[in-house]
Each structure stands twice: as C-alpha cells, then as structure tokens.
Amino acid sequence: MSSQYNLQRLYHFDFLRLFLVLAALLSHYLISQDWRTLMGTETVSNIRLLTRMSLPGLLIIFGFMVEYIYASKWKVKGGATIFNRMLYRTILSYLAFVALAFVGLLAGHTELRIFAACIVFLSTSLHAHLFKYYAILIPLTFLLMSVRFKFGFVAKSVCVAALIATAELLNSADFELHYALQHFAALTFGYDDILGPSIMHSFAFVLCGSIAANFILKKKNSYLLALTAMGVTSAVLLGHEIYNIGFSEFKASIADYDQYRANNSYVYFCYGIVSFLLLWVISMVAAKFLNSKIKNVISVYGGNTFSIFFFGNMIILLTPNISTNITITLLGLLATLALSLYTLNILNWATEKLHWVKMADIFIKKLNEVLFSFVLRINEIIKGRKKIITINNKQKR
C-alpha cells in the first residue's frame, strides 16, 4: 500500500489484460497456421477487428500501471527505487525478446544473421515484438516520469506530443537510410511506413493509460475531461473515416498490417483508444457479476500475462503447420491457449523445484543490481561535475 493512495486490486483490469493477451496469442497462432488460405479474407478481417485491439490495449494498460503503481509510489519511495524496479522489468523484457528470437531461430523461422541483427534492434523477430517494445518503452517512460515529477503532468503530456510530432516530421522528411538502419528507424519513429506503431507514436497509448490511472487515483474532473475528450475525438474521427470509405473497406484496412498500423495512421490510434474504452467498460460490468473464486483465478492469470504471453509465443513458434482443415486448426488453437495458461503452473513448480531456474532468477537480479549501481555511479559523477562547475562560476563572479 502507498501512503498517498489506497491501491486496490483492479480485477476488471486483470480480466481485460488476460483477454488482450489471449487475443494476441490467437492472432499469432492463426498467422503461423496460414489462416488466410484456410479461412478466407472475410473471416480473417472479422477476426482481425478483435485481435487488432490487443497491442493498443496492452500499451494503454502499460501506461495505466506505470502511473497507478510506480508514479503513485514515487514520492514515497523515491525515483531511485522506482528506477530499480523498472530496470528489472526492462531486463526481463529484453531477455524474453532475445529468448523468443532464439526459439524462432531454432524452429527455422529465421537465419543466424537475422537473429544477430534482431537482438540489437536492427531486424524484426516473429512474435517477439511486444517484448522489444517494453525493453525500449520502459526506460523512456521512466524519463517521462522524471519530467512529470519535476514539472508536472501537463509537461509530460507536452513531451509526448513533441515526441509524436518529431516522429511525424522525421517520417515526412525526404531522406533514405542505409538498409541496416531502416528497421531501427521504423521501430523508433515509423520510418518509411514499414512498422507500426513506432515507439514514439506508442506514447499516445501510454499517455491515454496515464490519464485513466490518474482519474482512478485522484477522481479529478480534469482527468475525466481529458479521457472523455480522447474517447469522443477518436470516435468522431473513426466515424468520419468509416463514412468516407465504408465499413467493409475500413475493416479490410484494419486487418491489413500494411495499412493503418504500419503507416502509424491516426485511424489506428483512434481505433485502439475507442476499442480499449469499450472493453474497459465491458470488463468493469463483467467483474461485478463474477464471484470471488472466479475473480481470484482471473487475478492469478491476469496478473501474470507476461509469462503467459512469453510461453504461449514459444509454443506457437515450435508448433508445425497443421492447418489441414478448420477442425484441426481450432483444436490446435484451443490446446495452445490452454497450454499457454498452464505454463504458469509449470513455471511456479519449476521455480520451487529446479535449481537452474532459481539460479536464472538470481542471475537476472544480480544483473539488475550491477546495472543499477552503474547508473547510480554515472549519475553521481554527473552531479559532482555540475557541482564543480557551479562552484567555479561562483568564484569567477
């Protein structure tokens, strides 16, 4: 508990987070099974309307939890403690990203040179994109939190707007990068409309989650007004787009990665915000009708979606193409989702029983301590130099 806010368990967020992760795994599984050939374009577009909600929703929840958990404790425990925790999450995310890329290599989905480029963010990796996002987003989000506590929430919002504007300016500039840098440029600011959402554009989702968390924590009308404005504006813009091109074309563009998403189109972000707000309301209503036992089960799995998503994607990468007909594909899908959930039980057992699993956890924590100490040392050196400069300037006067 925080001394500033009474942080209660948000069961509806556990429900929502679990739903979004399972929807993402559904998408990844069907992609691996060549679902377009098996199901047809129309069915794929309908499914994509659901699964395309996953990444925006998870990024909004990321922004929510950063504000709800970390920012609310910043003043109590200090920025250093929060940085230590976020650094640990960064390391976990990066290691999960590298591990999935390696599994993809072993399963024959990529080549060794592509894997080598992938782990330094110079190439893509199948089904590992979200963990790559987190590995970059988390430290950048900490910097934005520093701005927030030094200058206020409005300053943080202005920084997010500046990042998005910078990405748009860079992407509209007429220049060509060396092919080796194109993926990283696309990842960071959306270069050449080949990857989306970019890191800079993703902060729109993170900010939306931050506003929602502040409304839940502080109950201020200003945050409710900002959240309502984002929702209404997004809904109006979506309605305008659908009116102009028709629902069928809109649905096809949502389904096609190379359209709204890869282009970092405002339509993709509006769709992400509106769909999240709708799912949020549905999850809150659903949570009220669930008994305590079901809530507890959901909170266990919904609170461990990182592990479920990691092992679920590992299973998908290792699963051969078995899509001979719809029935076999659906049975394989159900087995994959069930096994993805059950891996949490296996992980808990392995953590207690297997020595090498315990050692891996200790290694990650030790690595976190070393990196945290290094960053603190660099920070002390910078502060020391600033102090010396200040003293010298005073002596000159």
C-alpha positions as CSV (number, residue, x, y, z in Angstrom):
1,M,0.0,0.0,0.0
2,S,1.1,3.5,-0.7
3,S,0.8,6.2,2.0
4,Q,-0.6,8.6,-0.6
5,Y,-3.2,6.4,-2.3
6,N,-5.1,3.2,-1.4
7,L,-4.1,1.0,-4.3
8,Q,-6.8,-1.6,-4.6
9,R,-6.6,-4.7,-6.8
10,L,-8.4,-3.9,-10.1
11,Y,-10.0,-7.2,-11.0
12,H,-11.5,-5.8,-14.2
13,F,-8.0,-4.9,-15.4
14,D,-6.8,-8.5,-14.8
15,F,-9.8,-9.7,-16.8
16,L,-9.1,-7.2,-19.6
17,R,-5.3,-7.8,-19.7
18,L,-5.8,-11.6,-19.9
19,F,-8.4,-11.2,-22.7
20,L,-6.0,-9.0,-24.7
21,V,-3.1,-11.4,-24.3
22,L,-5.2,-14.4,-25.3
23,A,-6.5,-12.4,-28.3
24,A,-2.8,-11.6,-29.3
25,L,-1.9,-15.3,-29.0
26,L,-5.0,-16.2,-31.1
27,S,-3.7,-13.9,-33.8
28,H,-0.1,-15.3,-33.6
29,Y,-1.4,-18.9,-33.8
30,L,-3.6,-18.3,-36.8
31,I,-0.8,-16.4,-38.6
32,S,1.5,-19.4,-38.0
33,Q,-1.2,-21.7,-39.5
34,D,-1.7,-19.7,-42.7
35,W,-5.2,-18.7,-41.7
36,R,-5.9,-16.5,-44.8
37,T,-5.7,-19.6,-47.1
38,L,-7.7,-21.7,-44.6
39,M,-10.5,-19.3,-43.6
40,G,-10.8,-16.7,-46.3
41,T,-10.3,-12.9,-46.4
42,E,-13.7,-12.0,-44.9
43,T,-13.3,-14.3,-41.9
44,V,-9.8,-13.1,-41.3
45,S,-10.9,-9.4,-41.4
46,N,-13.6,-10.1,-38.8
47,I,-11.1,-11.8,-36.5
48,R,-8.6,-9.0,-37.0
49,L,-11.2,-6.5,-35.8
50,L,-10.9,-8.3,-32.5
51,T,-7.2,-9.1,-32.4
52,R,-6.1,-5.7,-33.6
53,M,-7.3,-4.3,-30.2
54,S,-4.6,-6.3,-28.4
55,L,-1.4,-4.2,-28.8
56,P,-3.1,-0.8,-28.3
57,G,-4.9,-2.2,-25.3
58,L,-1.8,-3.7,-23.7
59,L,0.2,-0.4,-24.3
60,I,-2.6,1.6,-22.7
61,I,-2.6,-0.8,-19.7
62,F,1.1,-0.4,-19.5
63,G,0.7,3.3,-19.2
64,F,-2.0,2.8,-16.7
65,M,0.0,0.5,-14.5
66,V,3.1,2.7,-14.7
67,E,1.1,5.6,-13.3
68,Y,-1.1,3.6,-11.0
69,I,1.7,1.6,-9.3
70,Y,5.1,3.3,-9.9
71,A,4.2,7.0,-10.1
72,S,1.9,6.8,-7.1
73,K,4.8,5.5,-5.1
74,W,7.5,7.8,-6.5
75,K,7.1,10.5,-3.8
76,V,7.1,7.8,-1.0
77,K,10.0,5.6,-2.1
78,G,11.9,8.0,-4.4
79,G,12.9,7.9,-8.0
80,A,15.9,5.6,-7.4
81,T,13.7,2.8,-6.1
82,I,11.2,3.1,-8.9
83,F,14.1,3.1,-11.4
84,N,15.5,-0.1,-9.9
85,R,12.1,-1.8,-10.4
86,M,11.6,-0.5,-13.9
87,L,15.2,-1.5,-14.8
88,Y,14.4,-5.1,-13.7
89,R,11.3,-5.1,-15.9
90,T,13.4,-3.8,-18.8
91,I,16.0,-6.6,-18.4
92,L,13.2,-9.2,-18.2
93,S,11.6,-7.8,-21.4
94,Y,14.8,-7.8,-23.3
95,L,15.8,-11.3,-22.3
96,A,12.3,-12.5,-23.2
97,F,12.7,-10.8,-26.6
98,V,16.1,-12.5,-27.2
99,A,14.8,-15.9,-26.0
100,L,11.8,-15.8,-28.4
101,A,14.1,-14.7,-31.2
102,F,16.4,-17.7,-30.4
103,V,13.5,-20.1,-30.4
104,G,12.5,-18.7,-33.7
105,L,16.0,-19.4,-35.0
106,L,15.9,-23.0,-33.7
107,A,12.5,-23.6,-35.2
108,G,13.7,-22.4,-38.6
109,H,11.7,-19.2,-38.8
110,T,14.8,-17.1,-39.3
111,E,18.5,-17.2,-40.1
112,L,21.5,-16.7,-37.8
113,R,22.5,-13.3,-39.4
114,I,18.9,-12.1,-39.0
115,F,18.9,-13.3,-35.3
116,A,22.2,-11.4,-34.7
117,A,20.7,-8.2,-36.2
118,C,17.4,-8.8,-34.3
119,I,18.9,-8.8,-30.8
120,V,20.4,-5.3,-31.4
121,F,17.1,-4.0,-32.8
122,L,18.2,-4.0,-36.4
123,S,15.8,-6.6,-37.7
124,T,12.4,-8.0,-36.8
125,S,11.6,-11.2,-35.0
126,L,8.5,-13.3,-35.3
127,H,6.1,-13.0,-32.3
128,A,8.5,-11.2,-30.1
129,H,7.6,-7.6,-30.9
130,L,5.8,-6.7,-27.7
131,F,8.8,-7.6,-25.5
132,K,11.0,-5.5,-27.8
133,Y,8.6,-2.6,-27.2
134,Y,8.8,-3.0,-23.5
135,A,12.6,-3.2,-23.5
136,I,12.7,0.3,-25.0
137,L,9.5,1.8,-23.7
138,I,10.1,1.2,-20.0
139,P,13.4,3.3,-19.6
140,L,11.9,6.0,-21.8
141,T,8.8,6.0,-19.7
142,F,10.9,6.5,-16.6
143,L,12.4,9.6,-18.2
144,L,8.9,10.9,-18.8
145,M,8.0,10.2,-15.2
146,S,11.0,12.3,-14.1
147,V,9.7,15.1,-16.2
148,R,6.3,14.6,-14.6
149,F,7.5,14.9,-11.1
150,K,9.8,17.8,-11.8
151,F,7.5,19.9,-14.0
152,G,4.0,18.4,-13.7
153,F,1.7,16.1,-15.7
154,V,1.0,18.7,-18.3
155,A,4.7,18.9,-19.1
156,K,4.8,15.1,-19.5
157,S,1.9,15.4,-21.9
158,V,3.6,18.1,-23.9
159,C,6.7,15.9,-24.1
160,V,4.6,13.1,-25.5
161,A,3.1,15.4,-28.1
162,A,6.6,16.6,-29.0
163,L,7.8,13.0,-29.5
164,I,4.9,12.2,-31.8
165,A,5.4,15.5,-33.7
166,T,9.1,14.7,-34.1
167,A,8.3,11.2,-35.4
168,E,5.9,12.7,-38.0
169,L,8.5,15.3,-39.1
170,L,11.2,12.7,-39.4
171,N,9.0,10.4,-41.3
172,S,7.9,13.1,-43.7
173,A,11.4,14.2,-44.4
174,D,12.8,13.2,-47.8
175,F,15.9,11.1,-46.9
176,E,17.0,7.5,-47.3
177,L,18.7,5.5,-44.6
178,H,21.1,2.6,-45.1
179,Y,19.1,-0.6,-45.1
180,A,20.8,-1.8,-41.9
181,L,19.3,1.1,-40.0
182,Q,15.9,1.1,-41.6
183,H,14.3,-1.4,-39.1
184,F,15.5,0.6,-36.1
185,A,14.3,3.9,-37.6
186,A,11.0,2.3,-38.3
187,L,10.8,0.9,-34.8
188,T,11.6,4.3,-33.2
189,F,9.8,6.9,-35.3
190,G,8.0,4.9,-38.1
191,Y,10.4,5.4,-40.9
192,D,9.1,4.6,-44.4
193,D,5.8,3.3,-43.0
194,I,7.1,-0.3,-42.7
195,L,6.4,-0.9,-39.0
196,G,3.8,0.3,-36.5
197,P,3.1,1.6,-34.1
198,S,6.5,3.1,-33.6
199,I,7.9,3.7,-30.1
200,M,7.4,7.5,-30.3
201,H,3.8,7.1,-31.6
202,S,3.1,4.4,-29.0
203,F,3.4,7.1,-26.3
204,A,-0.1,8.2,-27.3
205,F,-1.4,5.0,-25.9
206,V,0.9,5.2,-22.8
207,L,-0.4,8.8,-22.2
208,C,-4.0,7.6,-22.5
209,G,-3.4,4.9,-19.8
210,S,-1.7,7.5,-17.6
211,I,-4.7,9.8,-17.8
212,A,-7.0,6.9,-17.0
213,A,-4.9,5.9,-14.0
214,N,-4.9,9.5,-12.6
215,F,-8.6,9.7,-12.9
216,I,-9.0,6.4,-10.9
217,L,-6.5,7.6,-8.3
218,K,-7.4,11.3,-7.9
219,K,-11.0,11.4,-9.1
220,K,-10.3,14.8,-10.6
221,N,-12.7,16.2,-13.3
222,S,-9.7,17.4,-15.3
223,Y,-8.6,13.8,-16.0
224,L,-12.1,12.6,-16.7
225,L,-12.5,15.5,-19.2
226,A,-9.2,14.7,-20.9
227,L,-10.1,11.0,-21.1
228,T,-13.6,11.8,-22.4
229,A,-12.1,14.2,-25.0
230,M,-9.7,11.5,-26.2
231,G,-12.5,9.0,-26.5
232,V,-15.0,11.3,-28.2
233,T,-12.5,12.7,-30.6
234,S,-11.3,9.2,-31.5
235,A,-14.9,8.0,-32.0
236,V,-15.7,11.0,-34.2
237,L,-12.6,10.6,-36.4
238,L,-13.3,6.8,-36.7
239,G,-16.9,7.6,-37.7
240,H,-15.7,10.1,-40.3
241,E,-13.2,7.5,-41.8
242,I,-15.9,4.8,-41.9
243,Y,-18.4,7.2,-43.5
244,N,-15.8,8.2,-46.2
245,I,-14.6,4.7,-47.2
246,G,-17.4,2.4,-46.0
247,F,-17.2,-0.2,-43.2
248,S,-16.0,-3.0,-45.5
249,E,-13.0,-1.1,-46.6
250,F,-12.3,0.1,-43.1
251,K,-12.4,-3.4,-41.8
252,A,-10.1,-4.6,-44.5
253,S,-7.6,-1.7,-43.7
254,I,-7.7,-2.6,-40.0
255,A,-7.0,-6.2,-40.9
256,D,-4.1,-5.4,-43.3
257,Y,-0.9,-4.7,-41.3
258,D,0.5,-2.6,-44.1
259,Q,-2.4,-0.1,-44.0
260,Y,-3.3,1.8,-40.8
261,R,-0.9,0.1,-38.4
262,A,2.3,0.2,-40.4
263,N,1.5,3.7,-41.5
264,N,1.1,4.9,-37.9
265,S,-2.2,6.3,-39.1
266,Y,-4.3,8.3,-36.7
267,V,-7.1,5.8,-37.5
268,Y,-5.2,3.0,-35.9
269,F,-4.7,5.0,-32.7
270,C,-8.3,6.1,-32.7
271,Y,-9.4,2.5,-33.1
272,G,-7.1,1.4,-30.3
273,I,-8.4,4.1,-27.9
274,V,-12.1,3.5,-28.6
275,S,-11.8,-0.3,-28.5
276,F,-9.9,-0.1,-25.2
277,L,-12.5,2.2,-23.6
278,L,-15.3,-0.1,-24.8
279,L,-13.5,-3.2,-23.5
280,W,-12.8,-1.4,-20.2
281,V,-16.5,-0.7,-19.6
282,I,-17.4,-4.3,-20.5
283,S,-14.7,-5.7,-18.2
284,M,-15.9,-3.5,-15.3
285,V,-19.5,-4.7,-15.8
286,A,-18.4,-8.3,-16.1
287,A,-16.3,-8.1,-13.0
288,K,-19.3,-7.1,-10.9
289,F,-21.1,-10.3,-11.8
290,L,-18.2,-12.6,-11.0
291,N,-17.9,-14.4,-7.7
292,S,-14.8,-14.1,-5.6
293,K,-13.4,-17.6,-6.6
294,I,-13.5,-16.7,-10.3
295,K,-12.0,-13.3,-9.6
296,N,-9.2,-14.9,-7.7
297,V,-8.4,-17.2,-10.6
298,I,-8.6,-14.4,-13.1
299,S,-6.3,-12.2,-10.9
300,V,-3.7,-15.0,-10.8
301,Y,-3.6,-15.4,-14.6
302,G,-4.3,-11.7,-15.4
303,G,-1.5,-10.7,-13.1
304,N,1.0,-13.0,-14.8
305,T,0.3,-12.2,-18.5
306,F,4.0,-11.5,-19.1
307,S,4.8,-15.2,-18.5
308,I,1.7,-16.5,-20.3
309,F,2.4,-14.4,-23.4
310,F,6.1,-15.4,-23.4
311,F,5.5,-19.2,-23.2
312,G,2.4,-19.0,-25.4
313,N,4.5,-17.5,-28.2
314,M,7.3,-20.0,-27.6
315,I,4.7,-22.8,-28.1
316,I,3.4,-21.2,-31.3
317,L,6.9,-20.9,-32.7
318,L,7.6,-24.5,-32.0
319,T,4.3,-25.8,-33.4
320,P,4.4,-27.0,-37.0
321,N,1.8,-26.0,-39.6
322,I,-1.1,-28.4,-39.0
323,S,-3.8,-26.4,-40.8
324,T,-5.2,-29.2,-43.0
325,N,-8.8,-28.2,-42.1
326,I,-10.7,-25.9,-39.8
327,T,-11.4,-28.5,-37.1
328,I,-7.8,-29.4,-36.6
329,T,-6.8,-25.8,-36.6
330,L,-9.4,-24.9,-33.9
331,L,-8.4,-27.9,-31.8
332,G,-4.8,-26.8,-32.1
333,L,-5.7,-23.3,-31.1
334,L,-7.6,-24.4,-28.0
335,A,-4.7,-26.7,-27.0
336,T,-2.2,-23.8,-27.5
337,L,-4.2,-21.4,-25.4
338,A,-4.8,-23.9,-22.6
339,L,-1.2,-24.9,-22.6
340,S,-0.1,-21.2,-22.5
341,L,-2.2,-20.8,-19.3
342,Y,-0.9,-24.0,-17.8
343,T,2.7,-23.0,-18.3
344,L,2.2,-20.6,-15.4
345,N,1.6,-23.6,-13.1
346,I,4.7,-25.3,-14.6
347,L,6.8,-22.2,-14.0
348,N,5.7,-21.9,-10.4
349,W,6.6,-25.6,-9.9
350,A,9.9,-25.2,-11.7
351,T,10.8,-22.1,-9.6
352,E,10.4,-24.1,-6.4
353,K,11.9,-27.5,-7.5
354,L,14.5,-26.8,-10.2
355,H,17.8,-25.4,-9.1
356,W,18.8,-24.0,-12.5
357,V,15.5,-22.0,-12.7
358,K,16.3,-20.5,-9.3
359,M,19.8,-19.7,-10.5
360,A,18.4,-18.0,-13.6
361,D,16.3,-15.7,-11.4
362,I,19.3,-14.9,-9.2
363,F,21.3,-14.1,-12.3
364,I,18.7,-11.6,-13.5
365,K,18.5,-10.0,-10.1
366,K,22.3,-9.7,-9.9
367,L,22.5,-8.3,-13.4
368,N,19.9,-5.7,-12.3
369,E,22.0,-4.8,-9.3
370,V,25.1,-4.3,-11.3
371,L,23.4,-2.1,-13.9
372,F,21.5,-0.2,-11.2
373,S,24.8,0.5,-9.4
374,F,26.5,1.5,-12.6
375,V,23.7,4.0,-13.5
376,L,23.8,5.4,-9.9
377,R,27.5,5.9,-10.2
378,I,27.2,7.7,-13.5
379,N,24.5,9.9,-12.0
380,E,26.8,10.8,-9.1
381,I,29.7,11.7,-11.4
382,I,27.4,14.0,-13.4
383,K,26.1,15.6,-10.3
384,G,29.6,16.0,-9.0
385,R,30.7,17.8,-12.2
386,K,27.7,20.0,-12.1
387,K,28.6,21.0,-8.5
388,I,32.2,21.8,-9.5
389,I,31.0,23.9,-12.4
390,T,28.6,25.8,-10.1
391,I,31.4,26.5,-7.6
392,N,33.8,27.7,-10.3
393,N,31.1,30.0,-11.7
394,K,30.6,31.5,-8.3
395,Q,34.3,32.0,-7.7
396,K,34.6,33.8,-11.1
397,R,31.9,36.2,-10.0
